[in-house]
Structures are given as C-alpha cells and as structure tokens.
Amino acid sequence: MTYEELDKLVKKQKLKILGGFFPNNNDGIPSGIKTLILLGPDEPNFWKHFILSPEWKKEEINPLDMWSYRVINEIAKNLNSLAFFPFGTPAHPFFKWAIRSGSAWQSPVSLLVHKNAGLMVSYRGAIGLPRKITLPPKAQKPCNNCNKPCLNACKVTALTSKGYDVDKCKSFLNSIEGTKFLSQGCSVRLSCPISKKIKRDPTQSEYHMSVFKAS
C-alpha cells in the first residue's frame, strides 16, 4: 500500500495522515515497524462524522479516545500493522514523533504547529507498518515566515514564549469573562494563520475546552 492509498483509506473515517517517518532505536517503537504513520482529524468534516459514532451516542467516558482506539486499531489490523496512541498506557511520545515526521515543529509558544493544521493540530493515533513506504519530502517550518501572532494572543498571558501556565489558563476559563472561550476555543491556537484555514466545527472546540477545564 502506498502513502496515497493509505491516506485515501483513513479518510473514510474522516482521518488524515499528518506525517510519517522511518523509526530508529531511539523512538521507542518495536524493531519490526519500518514506517510510522501519524493520524489526526480530517477537518472540517471530522466532528460531524464522530458524533454519529456509538461511543458518542452511548456517552462513553472519554468517547473521542474510545473511538480513536477502536477505529485506528481496526485500520491497523486490516493492514497487518500495529496501532499506537497518545493516551492510555503506555502513552507514546507523539510530540517527539510529530517533530520526527518533518511535518510539525515546536512553535514559538511551545505547542506543536503542523504544516497544514497550524496550532490546531491534533493526533488521534498512529499506525506502524511492517514495511517502508515512500513518504512526502519534509516541509519548511511555517513559523520562519510568520509574524507570530500566537506570542501575544493569550488575554491573560497563560501561553507565551515562556511556556504554559495551566493553572492561570483554567482560572481564566472559570471566570465570567473567560466563559465565552469555552465555545470559541483557545485564542492562541486560533491566532495561527494556518489554523484559521481549518474551519473546525465550533462544537468540537467547545468539547476539547470543556474536557481541558474539567481535567
């Protein structure tokens, strides 16, 4: 199976390939895996697809993770491959893997920024193939030619070049003024010029913000 064929296959579940690389001994991946393919939501239609799933309708605990686990495991099984996830035990190092792919980088505010998804990038899992496939060439970091609005987008300076003050962020979201951001989404992520092109379903951002607030 080629990269293009695999991308077409995962898009049936409104997922898409967010990058891939050939693992080495330092990546914490079994030696039988020759290519690791990272998967994330295929925006903007992913959320409408997901909320029709049994995991969402049954109001499962962590329905998005449960859906990702089921769907990506099914895809991997059909390809005689292994599935990996950024949640559960063990939680694999997707931040490191994303950077290894050459399609994502650490942004000026430390979060991952993806060549096509910007700061709205989200990884739902990965598939480890037992063979090498041809991968697209590595991209150039988009931040190199950006005026970096993310550095000044946080109203309460919880997310800046100095790092992420999670407590300050949650405190703001729990305030009357911060309530509106629960439906709008993170202003820092939304400030990224690439992110603005994604047109993510607002209810998806609201879900993620509510989960973060409750964590």
C-alpha positions in Angstrom: 0.0 0.0 0.0 1.3 3.5 -0.9 1.1 6.6 1.2 -1.6 8.0 -1.1 -3.6 4.8 -0.8 -3.3 4.8 2.9 -4.4 8.4 3.1 -7.5 7.6 1.0 -8.3 4.6 3.3 -8.2 6.6 6.6 -10.2 9.4 5.1 -13.2 7.0 5.0 -13.2 7.6 8.8 -12.6 11.3 8.4 -9.0 10.9 9.5 -5.9 12.0 7.5 -2.2 11.4 7.5 -0.3 14.2 9.5 3.1 12.8 8.7 5.3 9.8 8.9 8.9 8.6 9.4 11.2 5.6 9.5 11.8 4.7 13.1 15.2 4.0 14.7 16.2 2.5 18.0 15.7 5.8 19.8 12.0 6.2 19.0 10.7 3.5 21.4 9.0 1.6 18.6 9.3 -2.2 18.1 12.0 -3.1 15.6 9.6 -4.8 13.3 8.0 -1.4 12.5 9.5 0.1 9.4 7.2 3.1 8.8 5.2 5.0 11.4 2.2 7.0 10.1 0.6 9.7 12.3 -3.1 10.2 12.0 -5.4 13.1 13.0 -8.8 14.6 12.2 -9.7 15.4 8.6 -11.2 18.9 9.2 -13.8 20.3 8.9 -15.9 17.1 8.5 -14.4 15.0 11.3 -16.7 16.1 14.1 -19.9 15.5 12.2 -18.7 12.0 11.5 -17.5 11.3 15.0 -20.8 12.4 16.8 -22.6 9.7 14.9 -20.4 7.0 16.4 -21.6 4.6 19.1 -19.0 5.9 21.5 -20.5 9.4 21.4 -24.1 8.2 21.4 -23.6 5.9 24.4 -21.9 8.8 26.3 -18.8 6.8 27.0 -16.2 8.1 29.3 -13.6 9.8 27.0 -15.6 9.0 23.9 -13.1 10.5 21.5 -10.3 8.3 22.8 -12.5 5.3 22.8 -13.5 6.0 19.2 -9.9 6.5 18.2 -8.8 3.3 19.8 -11.5 1.3 18.1 -11.2 2.8 14.6 -7.4 3.0 14.4 -7.0 -0.5 15.7 -9.4 -1.8 13.1 -7.4 0.0 10.3 -4.1 -1.3 11.7 -5.5 -4.9 11.9 -6.6 -4.8 8.3 -3.1 -3.7 7.3 -1.3 -6.4 9.4 0.1 -3.4 11.4 0.2 -2.1 14.9 -1.7 0.9 16.4 -0.2 3.4 18.8 -1.9 6.1 20.8 -1.1 9.4 22.7 -3.3 8.3 25.6 -3.7 5.2 27.8 -0.9 3.0 29.0 1.7 3.4 27.6 1.1 6.9 26.3 3.5 7.2 23.4 5.7 10.3 22.7 3.6 11.8 20.0 5.2 15.2 20.5 8.6 13.8 19.6 7.2 11.6 16.8 5.4 14.6 15.3 8.7 16.5 15.1 10.5 13.4 13.7 7.9 13.4 10.8 9.2 16.7 9.5 5.6 17.9 9.2 5.4 19.5 12.6 7.6 21.6 14.9 7.7 23.2 18.3 6.0 26.6 17.9 7.1 29.9 19.5 4.6 29.1 22.3 5.9 25.6 22.7 2.8 23.8 21.3 3.2 21.7 18.2 2.5 23.5 14.9 1.7 21.5 11.8 2.4 22.5 8.2 -1.3 22.1 7.3 -3.2 22.3 10.6 -1.2 25.0 12.3 -1.7 25.2 16.1 -5.0 23.3 15.8 -3.1 20.1 15.1 -4.4 17.0 17.0 -3.1 13.5 16.8 -5.6 10.6 17.4 -3.1 7.8 16.9 -0.5 6.2 14.6 -0.1 3.1 12.5 3.2 1.2 12.5 3.7 -0.6 9.1 6.0 -3.6 8.8 7.5 -2.2 5.6 8.8 1.0 4.3 6.6 3.2 2.0 7.6 6.3 0.2 6.9 9.4 2.2 6.5 13.0 1.1 9.5 15.3 1.5 9.9 17.2 4.7 8.4 20.7 4.8 9.8 24.0 5.9 8.7 25.3 9.3 5.9 27.9 8.7 6.9 30.0 11.7 10.0 31.1 9.9 8.0 33.4 7.7 5.3 34.3 10.1 4.8 37.4 12.3 4.0 35.1 15.2 0.6 36.4 16.4 0.5 33.4 18.8 3.0 35.1 21.1 0.6 37.9 22.1 -2.8 36.2 21.6 -3.5 35.0 25.1 -5.5 37.5 27.0 -4.1 36.5 30.4 -0.6 35.6 29.2 -1.0 32.0 30.2 0.5 30.7 27.0 3.6 32.6 25.8 7.2 32.1 24.7 8.0 31.5 28.4 5.8 28.4 28.5 2.3 27.4 29.5 0.8 28.3 32.9 -2.0 25.8 33.0 -3.4 27.0 36.4 -3.7 30.6 35.1 -5.5 29.3 32.0 -8.0 27.2 33.9 -8.6 30.1 36.4 -9.5 32.4 33.5 -11.8 29.8 31.9 -13.6 29.5 35.2 -14.2 33.3 35.3 -17.2 35.1 33.8 -15.1 36.8 31.2 -13.4 33.5 30.2 -16.6 31.5 29.8 -17.0 32.6 26.1 -13.7 31.0 25.2 -15.2 27.6 26.1 -17.2 27.8 22.9 -14.8 29.8 20.8 -11.7 27.8 21.5 -8.1 28.8 22.5 -7.3 32.2 21.2 -3.6 31.3 20.8 -4.3 28.3 18.6 -6.9 30.3 16.6 -4.4 33.1 16.1 -2.2 31.0 13.9 -2.6 31.9 10.2 -2.7 28.3 9.2 -5.2 27.4 11.9 -7.6 30.0 10.5 -7.9 28.0 7.3 -9.1 24.8 9.1 -12.7 25.9 9.8 -13.1 23.4 12.7 -16.6 22.8 13.9 -17.1 25.1 16.9 -18.8 22.3 18.9 -15.5 20.3 18.5 -13.5 23.2 20.1 -16.1 23.5 22.8 -15.8 19.8 23.6 -12.0 20.0 23.9 -12.1 23.1 26.0 -14.7 21.6 28.4 -12.5 18.4 28.8 -9.5 20.5 29.5 -11.3 22.6 32.0 -12.6 19.6 33.9 -9.2 17.8 33.9 
